[in-house]
């Protein structure tokens, strides 16, 4: 009886253990399933977001052009025949374009018809013809077929985005132009080489890209030396007391402060106290440097901690001073990690908008900045400006600018990963 009871108890214990193991394995399986589902949902939302941006923004890199045979009438361009550059520059080239369109599509056009004809061609086409005449005055008195930039409405219709942008008469002309091969779509170089504009077909991101470059350059020149110096001092030289502990806590807190707070600080100090130029990349770079500093300091200290103590002990055993140990041995070994943290901080700064709005970098800037002191926009602010525009054609411009911004962000993060892999050392 005793042996039977013991056998029964062992059997029940084994069954209990097996049941518990089964429940534990089931719980682990459910946990893995929940984790996989969370990752899959995240990837799905990311794919939807990127797909939506690409679907709306790819057309920003394509531009519609119309082939127009322009008669370079001397009476309109240079009635005196002097070929004076000032006279050539002030001629009414828009009238030449209107006359060419009327001769091609509506020879007996009245005022209303001519207005509809003008709606097919961008207002910037006159500048294109002006540049041709200024570059080659021998065109005066001749006729030449020229591919001119289409208006934003015609461009959207040819891309199938806004079918009601043109009236029936304009749609008829569009059909005739397409049938005769006088309509084409090419790569939109204007989008990548021009500054901002009120006309969607003439708007570009080059001005914002140059502004972002100047801002990030100032950010790098300010934040990297200060961040590395602060990290080295706090990790290698600062004594452990209440003041250094307070500084460390504040640095960690600053890394989580909303970026708009740094914008308010820049508005109060750089603009109101030091009277630096508003809307300039110099001020934007200084504000972004304040945002990057906590990230660089934290990453720098982590990189310094990763250097084995044996390196310091070996250098000290050979008679190196504290400064020589840090400058000649510890800092070079920690520099790859510091550079990785710097690039990640710069990538965050590239996408910041709120602090730059606070310092006035939300103005409409047409000219390309030539220095960090010139008024400028940056890529995130340019996206913000275009997103608030009423013209339907700015929708694709907004998405196109987001694509360019994402490419820069991905490139910077990829550089950080490659640098970490290239220079990483395992101890």
MIROPA-842277 format. One record per residue (C-alpha): y negated, x, z negated; residue in three letters. Coordinates in nm, 3 decimals. Layout:
py=Y&px=X&pz=Z&residuo=ALA $
...
END
This chain:
py=0.000&px=0.000&pz=0.000&residuo=UNK $
py=-0.232&px=0.281&pz=-0.088&residuo=UNK $
py=-0.169&px=0.457&pz=0.243&residuo=UNK $
py=-0.223&px=0.132&pz=0.431&residuo=UNK $
py=-0.553&px=0.071&pz=0.248&residuo=UNK $
py=-0.667&px=0.422&pz=0.323&residuo=UNK $
py=-0.576&px=0.381&pz=0.688&residuo=UNK $
py=-0.764&px=0.050&pz=0.704&residuo=UNK $
py=-1.070&px=0.208&pz=0.540&residuo=UNK $
py=-1.065&px=0.500&pz=0.784&residuo=UNK $
py=-1.030&px=0.259&pz=1.073&residuo=UNK $
py=-1.321&px=0.049&pz=0.951&residuo=UNK $
py=-1.532&px=0.362&pz=0.899&residuo=UNK $
py=-1.452&px=0.481&pz=1.251&residuo=UNK $
py=-1.538&px=0.140&pz=1.391&residuo=UNK $
py=-1.865&px=0.138&pz=1.193&residuo=UNK $
py=-1.955&px=0.486&pz=1.318&residuo=UNK $
py=-1.864&px=0.390&pz=1.674&residuo=UNK $
py=-2.078&px=0.075&pz=1.648&residuo=UNK $
py=-2.371&px=0.277&pz=1.515&residuo=UNK $
py=-2.329&px=0.536&pz=1.789&residuo=UNK $
py=-2.316&px=0.257&pz=2.046&residuo=UNK $
py=-2.636&px=0.104&pz=1.912&residuo=UNK $
py=-2.804&px=0.445&pz=1.904&residuo=UNK $
py=-2.699&px=0.524&pz=2.259&residuo=UNK $
py=-2.818&px=0.180&pz=2.368&residuo=UNK $
py=-3.153&px=0.238&pz=2.195&residuo=UNK $
py=-3.186&px=0.576&pz=2.365&residuo=UNK $
py=-3.103&px=0.418&pz=2.701&residuo=UNK $
py=-3.364&px=0.148&pz=2.644&residuo=UNK $
py=-3.620&px=0.412&pz=2.544&residuo=UNK $
py=-3.549&px=0.611&pz=2.860&residuo=UNK $
py=-3.572&px=0.294&pz=3.067&residuo=UNK $
py=-3.906&px=0.202&pz=2.909&residuo=UNK $
py=-4.037&px=0.554&pz=2.969&residuo=UNK $
py=-3.921&px=0.550&pz=3.330&residuo=UNK $
py=-4.076&px=0.207&pz=3.380&residuo=UNK $
py=-4.407&px=0.326&pz=3.232&residuo=UNK $
py=-4.413&px=0.628&pz=3.463&residuo=UNK $
py=-4.318&px=0.414&pz=3.764&residuo=UNK $
py=-4.590&px=0.159&pz=3.685&residuo=UNK $
py=-4.847&px=0.437&pz=3.643&residuo=UNK $
py=-4.748&px=0.593&pz=3.974&residuo=UNK $
py=-4.759&px=0.251&pz=4.137&residuo=UNK $
py=-5.111&px=0.178&pz=4.015&residuo=UNK $
py=-5.220&px=0.527&pz=4.124&residuo=UNK $
py=-5.068&px=0.473&pz=4.467&residuo=UNK $
py=-5.243&px=0.136&pz=4.498&residuo=UNK $
py=-5.576&px=0.293&pz=4.399&residuo=UNK $
py=-5.544&px=0.588&pz=4.635&residuo=UNK $
py=-5.413&px=0.366&pz=4.913&residuo=UNK $
py=-5.708&px=0.129&pz=4.875&residuo=UNK $
py=-5.957&px=0.418&pz=4.882&residuo=UNK $
py=-5.797&px=0.578&pz=5.188&residuo=UNK $
py=-5.765&px=0.244&pz=5.370&residuo=UNK $
py=-6.135&px=0.175&pz=5.321&residuo=UNK $
py=-6.261&px=0.530&pz=5.360&residuo=UNK $
py=-6.077&px=0.686&pz=5.654&residuo=UNK $
py=-6.305&px=0.509&pz=5.900&residuo=UNK $
py=-6.607&px=0.693&pz=5.752&residuo=UNK $
py=-6.479&px=1.005&pz=5.930&residuo=UNK $
py=-6.485&px=0.824&pz=6.267&residuo=UNK $
py=-6.802&px=0.738&pz=6.460&residuo=UNK $
py=-6.860&px=0.507&pz=6.757&residuo=UNK $
py=-7.071&px=0.633&pz=7.047&residuo=UNK $
py=-7.212&px=0.458&pz=7.354&residuo=UNK $
py=-7.259&px=0.625&pz=7.693&residuo=UNK $
py=-7.612&px=0.557&pz=7.818&residuo=UNK $
py=-7.772&px=0.690&pz=8.137&residuo=UNK $
py=-8.124&px=0.785&pz=8.030&residuo=UNK $
py=-8.407&px=0.843&pz=8.276&residuo=UNK $
py=-8.635&px=1.107&pz=8.123&residuo=UNK $
py=-8.955&px=0.947&pz=8.253&residuo=UNK $
py=-9.242&px=1.202&pz=8.263&residuo=UNK $
py=-9.497&px=0.922&pz=8.208&residuo=UNK $
py=-9.336&px=0.844&pz=7.874&residuo=UNK $
py=-9.247&px=1.193&pz=7.758&residuo=UNK $
py=-9.525&px=1.415&pz=7.897&residuo=UNK $
py=-9.784&px=1.225&pz=8.103&residuo=UNK $
py=-10.016&px=1.527&pz=8.129&residuo=UNK $
py=-9.740&px=1.762&pz=8.242&residuo=UNK $
py=-9.840&px=2.031&pz=7.991&residuo=UNK $
py=-9.496&px=2.062&pz=7.831&residuo=UNK $
py=-9.674&px=2.098&pz=7.499&residuo=UNK $
py=-9.409&px=2.094&pz=7.219&residuo=UNK $
py=-9.633&px=1.869&pz=7.009&residuo=UNK $
py=-9.654&px=1.617&pz=7.293&residuo=UNK $
py=-9.280&px=1.631&pz=7.357&residuo=UNK $
py=-9.211&px=1.577&pz=6.988&residuo=UNK $
py=-9.425&px=1.262&pz=6.960&residuo=UNK $
py=-9.303&px=1.085&pz=7.273&residuo=UNK $
py=-9.149&px=0.738&pz=7.248&residuo=UNK $
py=-8.784&px=0.822&pz=7.312&residuo=UNK $
py=-8.671&px=0.487&pz=7.172&residuo=UNK $
py=-8.846&px=0.324&pz=7.470&residuo=UNK $
py=-8.636&px=0.537&pz=7.706&residuo=UNK $
py=-8.318&px=0.421&pz=7.534&residuo=UNK $
py=-8.422&px=0.054&pz=7.544&residuo=UNK $
py=-8.507&px=0.083&pz=7.914&residuo=UNK $
py=-8.172&px=0.247&pz=7.989&residuo=UNK $
py=-7.979&px=-0.022&pz=7.803&residuo=UNK $
py=-8.176&px=-0.297&pz=7.975&residuo=UNK $
py=-8.111&px=-0.143&pz=8.318&residuo=UNK $
py=-7.741&px=-0.123&pz=8.244&residuo=UNK $
py=-7.673&px=-0.452&pz=8.063&residuo=UNK $
py=-7.964&px=-0.694&pz=8.113&residuo=UNK $
py=-8.210&px=-0.603&pz=8.392&residuo=UNK $
py=-8.415&px=-0.924&pz=8.341&residuo=UNK $
py=-8.419&px=-0.902&pz=7.964&residuo=UNK $
py=-8.688&px=-1.077&pz=7.767&residuo=UNK $
py=-8.816&px=-0.969&pz=7.425&residuo=UNK $
py=-8.530&px=-1.134&pz=7.236&residuo=UNK $
py=-8.272&px=-0.978&pz=7.465&residuo=UNK $
py=-8.429&px=-0.635&pz=7.429&residuo=UNK $
py=-8.415&px=-0.674&pz=7.052&residuo=UNK $
py=-8.043&px=-0.750&pz=7.074&residuo=UNK $
py=-7.997&px=-0.447&pz=7.300&residuo=UNK $
py=-8.167&px=-0.225&pz=7.046&residuo=UNK $
py=-7.918&px=-0.349&pz=6.788&residuo=UNK $
py=-7.638&px=-0.172&pz=6.975&residuo=UNK $
py=-7.778&px=0.179&pz=6.928&residuo=UNK $
py=-7.867&px=0.360&pz=6.608&residuo=UNK $
py=-8.233&px=0.425&pz=6.539&residuo=UNK $
py=-8.137&px=0.790&pz=6.498&residuo=UNK $
py=-8.041&px=0.811&pz=6.867&residuo=UNK $
py=-8.408&px=0.868&pz=6.950&residuo=UNK $
py=-8.398&px=1.187&pz=6.744&residuo=UNK $
py=-8.094&px=1.299&pz=6.940&residuo=UNK $
py=-8.276&px=1.252&pz=7.272&residuo=UNK $
py=-8.587&px=1.422&pz=7.130&residuo=UNK $
py=-8.380&px=1.725&pz=7.031&residuo=UNK $
py=-8.236&px=1.743&pz=7.384&residuo=UNK $
py=-8.581&px=1.744&pz=7.545&residuo=UNK $
py=-8.721&px=1.998&pz=7.299&residuo=UNK $
py=-8.425&px=2.226&pz=7.366&residuo=UNK $
py=-8.442&px=2.185&pz=7.746&residuo=UNK $
py=-8.777&px=2.052&pz=7.883&residuo=UNK $
py=-8.636&px=2.075&pz=8.237&residuo=UNK $
py=-8.466&px=1.740&pz=8.170&residuo=UNK $
py=-8.800&px=1.567&pz=8.217&residuo=UNK $
py=-8.799&px=1.384&pz=8.549&residuo=UNK $
py=-8.420&px=1.365&pz=8.570&residuo=UNK $
py=-8.148&px=1.122&pz=8.464&residuo=UNK $
py=-7.847&px=1.208&pz=8.254&residuo=UNK $
py=-7.566&px=1.022&pz=8.085&residuo=UNK $
py=-7.571&px=1.082&pz=7.710&residuo=UNK $
py=-7.332&px=0.974&pz=7.435&residuo=UNK $
py=-7.555&px=0.813&pz=7.172&residuo=UNK $
py=-7.472&px=0.709&pz=6.817&residuo=UNK $
py=-7.393&px=0.338&pz=6.790&residuo=UNK $
py=-7.551&px=0.115&pz=6.527&residuo=UNK $
py=-7.366&px=0.046&pz=6.206&residuo=UNK $
py=-7.296&px=-0.313&pz=6.314&residuo=UNK $
py=-7.145&px=-0.211&pz=6.647&residuo=UNK $
py=-6.951&px=0.063&pz=6.472&residuo=UNK $
py=-6.801&px=-0.182&pz=6.221&residuo=UNK $
py=-6.705&px=-0.427&pz=6.494&residuo=UNK $
py=-6.524&px=-0.159&pz=6.696&residuo=UNK $
py=-6.335&px=-0.061&pz=6.379&residuo=UNK $
py=-6.239&px=-0.425&pz=6.315&residuo=UNK $
py=-6.410&px=-0.439&pz=5.976&residuo=UNK $
py=-6.688&px=-0.693&pz=6.031&residuo=UNK $
py=-6.636&px=-0.914&pz=6.335&residuo=UNK $
py=-6.946&px=-1.131&pz=6.276&residuo=UNK $
py=-7.191&px=-0.838&pz=6.264&residuo=UNK $
py=-7.287&px=-0.895&pz=6.631&residuo=UNK $
py=-7.387&px=-1.216&pz=6.806&residuo=UNK $
py=-7.205&px=-1.351&pz=7.109&residuo=UNK $
py=-7.440&px=-1.186&pz=7.357&residuo=UNK $
py=-7.394&px=-0.848&pz=7.192&residuo=UNK $
py=-7.017&px=-0.900&pz=7.182&residuo=UNK $
py=-7.025&px=-0.964&pz=7.556&residuo=UNK $
py=-7.210&px=-0.639&pz=7.615&residuo=UNK $
py=-6.960&px=-0.463&pz=7.390&residuo=UNK $
py=-6.673&px=-0.596&pz=7.602&residuo=UNK $
py=-6.844&px=-0.473&pz=7.919&residuo=UNK $
py=-6.907&px=-0.127&pz=7.774&residuo=UNK $
py=-6.546&px=-0.100&pz=7.658&residuo=UNK $
py=-6.412&px=-0.212&pz=7.996&residuo=UNK $
py=-6.618&px=0.052&pz=8.180&residuo=UNK $
py=-6.516&px=0.333&pz=7.946&residuo=UNK $
py=-6.865&px=0.368&pz=7.805&residuo=UNK $
py=-6.755&px=0.335&pz=7.445&residuo=UNK $
py=-6.565&px=0.594&pz=7.245&residuo=UNK $
py=-6.480&px=0.692&pz=6.888&residuo=UNK $
py=-6.512&px=1.054&pz=6.778&residuo=UNK $
py=-6.498&px=1.254&pz=6.458&residuo=UNK $
py=-6.804&px=1.174&pz=6.248&residuo=UNK $
py=-6.968&px=1.513&pz=6.204&residuo=UNK $
py=-7.285&px=1.341&pz=6.081&residuo=UNK $
py=-7.104&px=1.223&pz=5.769&residuo=UNK $
py=-7.025&px=1.582&pz=5.670&residuo=UNK $
py=-7.345&px=1.754&pz=5.791&residuo=UNK $
py=-7.634&px=1.515&pz=5.718&residuo=UNK $
py=-7.816&px=1.404&pz=5.406&residuo=UNK $
py=-7.858&px=1.053&pz=5.274&residuo=UNK $
py=-8.020&px=0.781&pz=5.484&residuo=UNK $
py=-8.112&px=0.414&pz=5.466&residuo=UNK $
py=-7.916&px=0.363&pz=5.788&residuo=UNK $
py=-7.540&px=0.374&pz=5.717&residuo=UNK $
py=-7.445&px=0.535&pz=6.048&residuo=UNK $
py=-7.687&px=0.823&pz=5.980&residuo=UNK $
py=-7.594&px=0.878&pz=5.614&residuo=UNK $
py=-7.404&px=1.191&pz=5.518&residuo=UNK $
py=-7.281&px=1.373&pz=5.210&residuo=UNK $
py=-7.392&px=1.728&pz=5.290&residuo=UNK $
py=-7.701&px=1.701&pz=5.070&residuo=UNK $
py=-7.491&px=1.578&pz=4.778&residuo=UNK $
py=-7.233&px=1.851&pz=4.838&residuo=UNK $
py=-7.502&px=2.121&pz=4.830&residuo=UNK $
py=-7.647&px=1.964&pz=4.514&residuo=UNK $
py=-7.302&px=1.965&pz=4.353&residuo=UNK $
py=-7.256&px=2.330&pz=4.453&residuo=UNK $
py=-7.585&px=2.435&pz=4.295&residuo=UNK $
py=-7.513&px=2.230&pz=3.982&residuo=UNK $
py=-7.164&px=2.376&pz=3.939&residuo=UNK $
py=-7.296&px=2.726&pz=4.004&residuo=UNK $
py=-7.552&px=2.687&pz=3.723&residuo=UNK $
py=-7.280&px=2.535&pz=3.504&residuo=UNK $
py=-7.048&px=2.830&pz=3.563&residuo=UNK $
py=-7.317&px=3.094&pz=3.505&residuo=UNK $
py=-7.421&px=2.933&pz=3.176&residuo=UNK $
py=-7.101&px=2.794&pz=3.026&residuo=UNK $
py=-6.850&px=3.069&pz=3.106&residuo=UNK $
py=-7.025&px=3.364&pz=2.935&residuo=UNK $
py=-7.134&px=3.153&pz=2.638&residuo=UNK $
py=-6.793&px=2.988&pz=2.603&residuo=UNK $
py=-6.601&px=3.316&pz=2.620&residuo=UNK $
py=-6.839&px=3.487&pz=2.377&residuo=UNK $
py=-6.815&px=3.200&pz=2.129&residuo=UNK $
py=-6.434&px=3.190&pz=2.155&residuo=UNK $
py=-6.405&px=3.566&pz=2.101&residuo=UNK $
py=-6.638&px=3.563&pz=1.802&residuo=UNK $
py=-6.475&px=3.264&pz=1.632&residuo=UNK $
py=-6.121&px=3.390&pz=1.689&residuo=UNK $
py=-6.159&px=3.765&pz=1.642&residuo=UNK $
py=-6.468&px=3.842&pz=1.435&residuo=UNK $
py=-6.588&px=3.537&pz=1.238&residuo=UNK $
py=-6.490&px=3.525&pz=0.870&residuo=UNK $
py=-6.299&px=3.225&pz=0.746&residuo=UNK $
py=-6.538&px=3.023&pz=0.532&residuo=UNK $
py=-6.691&px=2.677&pz=0.516&residuo=UNK $
py=-6.948&px=2.754&pz=0.786&residuo=UNK $
py=-6.699&px=2.867&pz=1.047&residuo=UNK $
py=-6.475&px=2.573&pz=0.956&residuo=UNK $
py=-6.774&px=2.341&pz=1.009&residuo=UNK $
py=-6.847&px=2.501&pz=1.345&residuo=UNK $
py=-6.484&px=2.459&pz=1.455&residuo=UNK $
py=-6.482&px=2.093&pz=1.354&residuo=UNK $
py=-6.806&px=2.030&pz=1.543&residuo=UNK $
py=-6.676&px=2.203&pz=1.856&residuo=UNK $
py=-6.364&px=1.986&pz=1.851&residuo=UNK $
py=-6.579&px=1.676&pz=1.800&residuo=UNK $
py=-6.815&px=1.770&pz=2.082&residuo=UNK $
py=-6.520&px=1.782&pz=2.321&residuo=UNK $
py=-6.472&px=1.406&pz=2.261&residuo=UNK $
py=-6.839&px=1.301&pz=2.265&residuo=UNK $
py=-6.928&px=1.062&pz=2.554&residuo=UNK $
py=-7.098&px=1.250&pz=2.835&residuo=UNK $
py=-7.399&px=1.015&pz=2.832&residuo=UNK $
py=-7.495&px=1.167&pz=2.495&residuo=UNK $
py=-7.531&px=1.506&pz=2.663&residuo=UNK $
py=-7.747&px=1.336&pz=2.924&residuo=UNK $
py=-7.978&px=1.206&pz=2.653&residuo=UNK $
py=-7.994&px=1.557&pz=2.507&residuo=UNK $
py=-8.083&px=1.700&pz=2.847&residuo=UNK $
py=-8.350&px=1.435&pz=2.896&residuo=UNK $
py=-8.504&px=1.509&pz=2.557&residuo=UNK $
py=-8.488&px=1.890&pz=2.574&residuo=UNK $
py=-8.488&px=2.012&pz=2.933&residuo=UNK $
py=-8.726&px=1.752&pz=3.075&residuo=UNK $
py=-8.950&px=1.644&pz=2.788&residuo=UNK $
py=-8.971&px=1.973&pz=2.597&residuo=UNK $
py=-8.922&px=2.249&pz=2.857&residuo=UNK $
py=-9.064&px=2.038&pz=3.146&residuo=UNK $
py=-8.803&px=2.150&pz=3.399&residuo=UNK $
py=-8.811&px=1.974&pz=3.739&residuo=UNK $
py=-8.659&px=1.626&pz=3.740&residuo=UNK $
py=-8.363&px=1.552&pz=3.967&residuo=UNK $
py=-8.305&px=1.926&pz=4.017&residuo=UNK $
py=-7.957&px=2.087&pz=4.016&residuo=UNK $
py=-8.092&px=2.336&pz=3.760&residuo=UNK $
py=-8.122&px=2.063&pz=3.498&residuo=UNK $
py=-7.798&px=1.900&pz=3.609&residuo=UNK $
py=-7.615&px=2.231&pz=3.578&residuo=UNK $
py=-7.752&px=2.290&pz=3.228&residuo=UNK $
py=-7.642&px=1.944&pz=3.115&residuo=UNK $
py=-7.297&px=1.990&pz=3.266&residuo=UNK $
py=-7.275&px=2.330&pz=3.097&residuo=UNK $
py=-7.318&px=2.158&pz=2.761&residuo=UNK $
py=-7.027&px=1.929&pz=2.851&residuo=UNK $
py=-6.804&px=2.219&pz=2.959&residuo=UNK $
py=-6.875&px=2.447&pz=2.663&residuo=UNK $
py=-6.642&px=2.278&pz=2.408&residuo=UNK $
py=-6.356&px=2.273&pz=2.660&residuo=UNK $
py=-6.403&px=2.641&pz=2.748&residuo=UNK $
py=-6.429&px=2.746&pz=2.384&residuo=UNK $
py=-6.115&px=2.556&pz=2.282&residuo=UNK $
py=-5.919&px=2.688&pz=2.582&residuo=UNK $
py=-6.049&px=3.041&pz=2.518&residuo=UNK $
py=-5.941&px=3.038&pz=2.154&residuo=UNK $
py=-5.597&px=2.911&pz=2.252&residuo=UNK $
py=-5.568&px=3.192&pz=2.507&residuo=UNK $
py=-5.669&px=3.452&pz=2.248&residuo=UNK $
py=-5.415&px=3.316&pz=2.000&residuo=UNK $
py=-5.140&px=3.349&pz=2.262&residuo=UNK $
py=-5.185&px=3.729&pz=2.276&residuo=UNK $
py=-4.917&px=3.881&pz=2.045&residuo=UNK $
py=-5.042&px=4.052&pz=1.726&residuo=UNK $
py=-4.842&px=4.359&pz=1.827&residuo=UNK $
py=-5.101&px=4.431&pz=2.098&residuo=UNK $
py=-5.375&px=4.446&pz=1.836&residuo=UNK $
py=-5.160&px=4.649&pz=1.597&residuo=UNK $
py=-5.064&px=4.902&pz=1.865&residuo=UNK $
py=-5.427&px=4.952&pz=1.970&residuo=UNK $
py=-5.535&px=4.988&pz=1.607&residuo=UNK $
py=-5.258&px=5.241&pz=1.548&residuo=UNK $
py=-5.400&px=5.455&pz=1.829&residuo=UNK $
py=-5.741&px=5.458&pz=1.660&residuo=UNK $
py=-5.921&px=5.185&pz=1.861&residuo=UNK $
py=-6.206&px=5.007&pz=1.690&residuo=UNK $
py=-6.214&px=4.629&pz=1.645&residuo=UNK $
py=-6.446&px=4.592&pz=1.942&residuo=UNK $
py=-6.232&px=4.818&pz=2.161&residuo=UNK $
py=-5.919&px=4.625&pz=2.069&residuo=UNK $
py=-6.077&px=4.298&pz=2.177&residuo=UNK $
py=-6.264&px=4.426&pz=2.483&residuo=UNK $
py=-5.997&px=4.657&pz=2.627&residuo=UNK $
py=-5.673&px=4.486&pz=2.530&residuo=UNK $
py=-5.694&px=4.130&pz=2.395&residuo=UNK $
py=-5.962&px=3.985&pz=2.624&residuo=UNK $
py=-5.808&px=4.104&pz=2.955&residuo=UNK $
py=-5.474&px=3.954&pz=2.855&residuo=UNK $
py=-5.635&px=3.625&pz=2.751&residuo=UNK $
py=-5.866&px=3.600&pz=3.052&residuo=UNK $
py=-5.624&px=3.403&pz=3.279&residuo=UNK $
py=-5.601&px=3.126&pz=3.019&residuo=UNK $
py=-5.978&px=3.130&pz=2.977&residuo=UNK $
py=-6.028&px=3.102&pz=3.353&residuo=UNK $
py=-5.784&px=2.811&pz=3.368&residuo=UNK $
py=-5.975&px=2.626&pz=3.094&residuo=UNK $
py=-6.302&px=2.702&pz=3.271&residuo=UNK $
py=-6.183&px=2.559&pz=3.602&residuo=UNK $
py=-6.053&px=2.245&pz=3.432&residuo=UNK $
py=-6.387&px=2.206&pz=3.255&residuo=UNK $
py=-6.570&px=2.252&pz=3.585&residuo=UNK $
py=-6.346&px=1.992&pz=3.747&residuo=UNK $
py=-6.447&px=1.747&pz=3.475&residuo=UNK $
py=-6.813&px=1.836&pz=3.528&residuo=UNK $
py=-6.782&px=1.774&pz=3.903&residuo=UNK $
py=-6.689&px=1.410&pz=3.841&residuo=UNK $
py=-6.956&px=1.334&pz=3.578&residuo=UNK $
py=-7.217&px=1.073&pz=3.666&residuo=UNK $
py=-7.368&px=0.924&pz=3.349&residuo=UNK $
py=-7.544&px=1.240&pz=3.219&residuo=UNK $
py=-7.693&px=1.308&pz=3.562&residuo=UNK $
py=-7.830&px=0.955&pz=3.582&residuo=UNK $
py=-8.009&px=1.015&pz=3.254&residuo=UNK $
py=-8.198&px=1.317&pz=3.392&residuo=UNK $
py=-8.312&px=1.140&pz=3.709&residuo=UNK $
py=-8.059&px=1.260&pz=3.967&residuo=UNK $
py=-8.030&px=0.905&pz=4.095&residuo=UNK $
py=-8.328&px=0.926&pz=4.331&residuo=UNK $
py=-8.296&px=0.870&pz=4.705&residuo=UNK $
py=-8.303&px=1.225&pz=4.848&residuo=UNK $
py=-8.298&px=1.275&pz=5.226&residuo=UNK $
py=-8.365&px=1.649&pz=5.255&residuo=UNK $
py=-8.096&px=1.909&pz=5.199&residuo=UNK $
py=-8.179&px=2.113&pz=4.885&residuo=UNK $
py=-8.249&px=2.480&pz=4.954&residuo=UNK $
py=-8.248&px=2.601&pz=4.593&residuo=UNK $
py=-8.147&px=2.476&pz=4.246&residuo=UNK $
py=-8.511&px=2.374&pz=4.189&residuo=UNK $
py=-8.526&px=2.124&pz=4.477&residuo=UNK $
py=-8.460&px=1.754&pz=4.415&residuo=UNK $
py=-8.102&px=1.667&pz=4.493&residuo=UNK $
py=-7.816&px=1.427&pz=4.440&residuo=UNK $
py=-7.454&px=1.514&pz=4.361&residuo=UNK $
py=-7.132&px=1.364&pz=4.491&residuo=UNK $
py=-7.060&px=1.123&pz=4.201&residuo=UNK $
py=-7.420&px=0.998&pz=4.202&residuo=UNK $
py=-7.409&px=0.959&pz=4.582&residuo=UNK $
py=-7.101&px=0.739&pz=4.540&residuo=UNK $
py=-7.290&px=0.537&pz=4.279&residuo=UNK $
py=-7.591&px=0.491&pz=4.510&residuo=UNK $
py=-7.386&px=0.384&pz=4.811&residuo=UNK $
py=-7.174&px=0.148&pz=4.601&residuo=UNK $
py=-7.490&px=-0.040&pz=4.507&residuo=UNK $
py=-7.622&px=-0.069&pz=4.864&residuo=UNK $
py=-7.628&px=-0.410&pz=5.025&residuo=UNK $
py=-7.524&px=-0.300&pz=5.377&residuo=UNK $
py=-7.159&px=-0.365&pz=5.450&residuo=UNK $
py=-7.126&px=-0.035&pz=5.637&residuo=UNK $
py=-7.186&px=0.160&pz=5.314&residuo=UNK $
py=-6.846&px=0.041&pz=5.184&residuo=UNK $
py=-6.662&px=0.289&pz=5.404&residuo=UNK $
py=-6.918&px=0.558&pz=5.322&residuo=UNK $
py=-6.854&px=0.505&pz=4.952&residuo=UNK $
py=-6.478&px=0.534&pz=4.993&residuo=UNK $
py=-6.518&px=0.835&pz=5.223&residuo=UNK $
py=-6.733&px=1.014&pz=4.965&residuo=UNK $
py=-6.471&px=0.935&pz=4.698&residuo=UNK $
py=-6.204&px=1.092&pz=4.920&residuo=UNK $
py=-6.411&px=1.410&pz=4.954&residuo=UNK $
py=-6.470&px=1.416&pz=4.578&residuo=UNK $
py=-6.099&px=1.370&pz=4.506&residuo=UNK $
py=-6.014&px=1.652&pz=4.748&residuo=UNK $
py=-6.246&px=1.886&pz=4.556&residuo=UNK $
py=-6.102&px=1.777&pz=4.221&residuo=UNK $
py=-5.744&px=1.823&pz=4.337&residuo=UNK $
py=-5.831&px=2.162&pz=4.485&residuo=UNK $
py=-5.991&px=2.281&pz=4.160&residuo=UNK $
py=-5.695&px=2.164&pz=3.952&residuo=UNK $
py=-5.455&px=2.326&pz=4.199&residuo=UNK $
py=-5.646&px=2.655&pz=4.169&residuo=UNK $
py=-5.619&px=2.633&pz=3.791&residuo=UNK $
py=-5.242&px=2.577&pz=3.810&residuo=UNK $
py=-5.193&px=2.863&pz=4.056&residuo=UNK $
py=-5.401&px=3.099&pz=3.844&residuo=UNK $
py=-5.201&px=3.009&pz=3.537&residuo=UNK $
py=-4.873&px=3.069&pz=3.721&residuo=UNK $
py=-4.999&px=3.390&pz=3.881&residuo=UNK $
py=-5.137&px=3.560&pz=3.571&residuo=UNK $
py=-4.926&px=3.400&pz=3.298&residuo=UNK $
py=-4.732&px=3.647&pz=3.086&residuo=UNK $
py=-4.433&px=3.569&pz=2.869&residuo=UNK $
py=-4.404&px=3.770&pz=2.552&residuo=UNK $
END
